[in-house]
Amino acid sequence: MNIKATVRHARKNMSAYQRRRKMTDITGVMTQDHRHCDEYFAEAENACLDGDWTRTEQAFERFATALEEHFGLEEGMLFPRFEEATGMTSGPTAMMRMEHQDLRAQVEEMRAAIARQDADAYSGESETLLIMMQQHNMKEENILYPMCDTRISDAAETAGTLAKRLAEAGA
């Protein structure tokens, strides 16, 4: 299944709980940003499949920038607020930070494949990153973000700030 089909599949199969989420809570805001990153990822793969390396690099850099902005908001604002609210500093947020590092390393592998214009390597690295992101996003969307919504005392305000910063970043 290619990336575009995978993104459509993920949207179609979102849980009823996720579809009911509004953009006024952390789960809704951050889940929507996951989908935004998925769209950039799909654009890069489609460009690679077309053999257009200039478009591939441009789309991939949009994806990588959006992904890093997402991680930055989580690591710089959301996770610290969750840790302060719960007292958990070596729990789910520590695991998500480790996964972010793994995802960042995979992004670098894909950049290297683009630089070499190696479609086979790009495709393989893309498959790996897609699987890693799907597993990571599932944990955040179904476990961590709902916990943030219930445990952070100003969750609605936090969601608003996250949404504003994502909009400012172009998400």
N, C-alpha and C positions, 0 to 999 in steps of 0.2 A: 504494500500500500504506500503510495507516495505521500509527501508531507501535506499537500493540499487536501487529499482525501482524508488524511488523519485528522486535520483540523476540523473538517466538516463533521467527521465521525464524533470527535470529542464534543463539539457543540450540540449535536443531535442527542448524544447520550448523557448530557449533564443531568445530574440528579434533579428531581423535582424540587428538592430543597434549594439547590443552587439557582434554579430558574426563578424561584420566588424571591431570592435575595435582591435587595435594592442597593442602589449606589450610595446609600446612607450608612452602610455598615462596612467594616473592614473586609469581610469575606467577599462582598459584592465588588468593592473597589479593586481589590487585589486580584480576584479571579478574572475580572474584565481585563486587567493589565496582562495577565498570563495569555489571554486570547489575542491581545494586541501583539505581544511578542511572537506568538505562534504565526500570526499573519505575515510578519516580516520574515520569519524563518521560511515559510512556504514560498514567499517571493524569491528568496535567494535560491532555494532548490529549483524552482521553475526556471530561473535564469540559467542555472548550471545545466539543467537538462536541455535548454535551448542552445548551449554552447557559447553563451554570451558572458564572457568573463568580466567585462566591465560592469555590466548590470548585476552579475553575481556579487562582485565585490561591493558595489554600492548598497545592494539590498542586505547583504550580510552585515555590513557595518551599521546599517540602520537597526538591524536585529541586535547586534552586539551592544550598541549604545543603549537601546531600550532595555535590554537584559541587565546591563550594568546599573542603569538608573533604578530599575526595580530592586536589584540586590541592595543598592545603596540606601534606598528608603527602608527596606526591611532591616538591614544591619545598623543603620544610623538612627532610626526612629522607632519602628514598630517593635523590633526585638527588645531593645532596652526598656520600652514601656511595659512589655509583657513581663520581662524579668523583674522589673520593679514591682509590678502588681502581684506577682506570684512568688517571688523569692527564688524561682528556678533559674539558675544560670548554667547548669550543665545538663539541662533537659532537651526539649525539642528545639529550642533556638540554637543550641550548640551543634546539634545534628544538622540543622538547616545551614548553618555557617560552613560546616565541613563540606556539605553537598555543594554549596555555592563555589567553594574552591575547586571541587572536582569539575563542575560545569565550566568554570573559567578556564581550566586547563584544556578541556575539550574544545572550547571556542578557539583557543590558540592553535590546536591541531588543525582545525578547519581553516583558519587564516593561512596556515602554512600550505595547505592543499590548494587554496585559492592562488597564493603567490606562485606556486609551481604549475598552476592551471592543470591540475591532476584530477580529472572528473571521477575516476575510480576511487581515489583516496577521499575526495570530498564526499562522495556518496556514502562510503563506509563510515566516515567520521560523523556525517549527518545522521545516519541511522542510530549510531551510538548516542549522540547528543539527544536525539528525539526521545529515545527510550528513557534516558536519564531525566530529561525534563518532565516527561509524563509521570514518572514515578515520584519525582520531587513535588510537582504541582499537586498531585493527588493528596500527598501528605499535608501540604499546606492548606489546600482548599477544604479538605474534609476533617482535619484535626486541628492544626495550629490556628488558622484564621478564626474558626468558630470559637476556639478557646480565647483568643484575643477579644472577640466581640463580647464574651461574657465576663472576662476577668479584668480587662482594662476599664477603669471607672469612667473615663471620658472617651469611650470607644467611638461614639458618634462624631465627636469633635476630631478624634484621631483619623477617622475615615475621611472626614471633610478635608483635613490637612493633606492626607495622602492623595486624595483625588485632585486637589488644587496643585500640588507639586507635580503630579503626573501630567496634568494638563499643561502646566508651564513648560515641562520637558518635551511636550509634543506628543504625549501618549494618547 
